[in-house]
Amino acid sequence: MPMLMLKCKTCGIIFSAMYIPDMIEFREKSHSDSNLIHSCTRGHSNHYLIENYIDLS
């Protein structure tokens, strides 16, 4: 299962965003809902697009 990471737009730390079972399904969903919000470990909430995710699998 791929692990997607994000770089916080506020403080720059890399944090784990989510595990996903199907990368193709995630990309399709993300293009239709491309304004996903995640919070880093320091509590900063930001909007992210599919292009912001880093696949570490």
C-alpha angles and dihedrals in degrees: 000000000000119000114216120206132194135202111228111245090211106045104010100235119141114236137173112262105180150323113242128195097205123030093192092053090046092052092049092048092044093054090055092042100029097158102077119165122218133171123220123223089267091058101254112145118206140165115249134194126210089261091062095063121098116209110213096180 
